[in-house]
Amino acid sequence: MSMFRIRTTATAALMGVSLALLPLLAPPAAPLPGLLAPAGAQQSQKVLRLGAIPDQKPEKLNRLYPLVANELSRQLGVKVVYVPVVDYAAAVSAFRTGALDLVWFGGLTGVQARLQKPGARVLAQRDIDVSFRTIFIANSRSGLKPITNAKGLSELKGKRFTFGSESSTSGRLMPQFFLGKAGVKLSDFAGGAPGFSGSHDATIALVQSGAYDAGAVNEQVWSASLRDGKANPAKVFALWRSSGYPDYHWIAQPDLDKRFGKGFTTKVQQSILSWRASNPTQKQILALFGAKQFTAANAKAYTMIEDVGRQTGKIR
């Protein structure tokens, strides 16, 4: 075989590997040093790659996570870059392959990520994640009325209904669980199946517009939408507030101490737990997270989420 053909074959193979990774990562606003560098170069540069599930509009994510990256970089003394991903599944895949080091996951995606990456560490959750809740919402012209318990969700049979992302804990997993308790199957919705909006913001907008009669969103986004005037109470209202369950949490790769030095993972955890509203930057971060502070999280608390994930087929 000629030298030209060897070089051509090698180049094509490398291009194939690069292209295979592209669907996982959303286009960044600017080049991220170290992201596509060889593993050895990444280690020498000591770049901590930060990610998060895209549960809200990109504008908010792009305000929040660069702030988080800059604050952690200041506290940890290493370069931290925010790497956007295109959807929930991409966040889990990027964590599994090691493309992301520290990720803000929902309850379900966090469990999925840990099952795929043994040794991954649960670091922290917001104060509101200990007992998080789903809000079922409805369009004012849907004919639906507020209900007092989960059994009332049976009124959604025959209605046009949308979840958020297919892998959302508060926008799909737990709503499906509560619907099941009320005897509602996914095939009971108008058209024989529910919709999937992709995010909580989108669910609110679709139900408010009348594209769907009802939907399920996380309580934090619903409250913020009412406060910001994005949700119009004359057009969309809260149908039912669920009982609580554990949700969002930070998860770190199992090898951070090996890459960044002994005790580094604990240092990351302590940095996140130290954020307080008395610090102007940290106050902004906490406000965007909708929390007063972060608290230590225990992986065992998410056993319930894993059990529901297996019941609904989201974890196999």
PyMOL commands that set and color helices and strands:
alter all, ss='L'
color gray80, all
select helices_A, chain A and resi 3-24+39-45+58-76+88-97+107-116+127-129+150-156+169-181+186-188+190-192+200-209+219-228+256-260+264-273+280-289+299-311
alter helices_A, ss='H'
color red, helices_A
select strands_A, chain A and resi 47-52+79-82+102-105+121-126+134-139+161-163+195-196+214-218+236-241+249-252+294-296
alter strands_A, ss='S'
color yellow, strands_A
deselect
rebuild
show_as cartoon
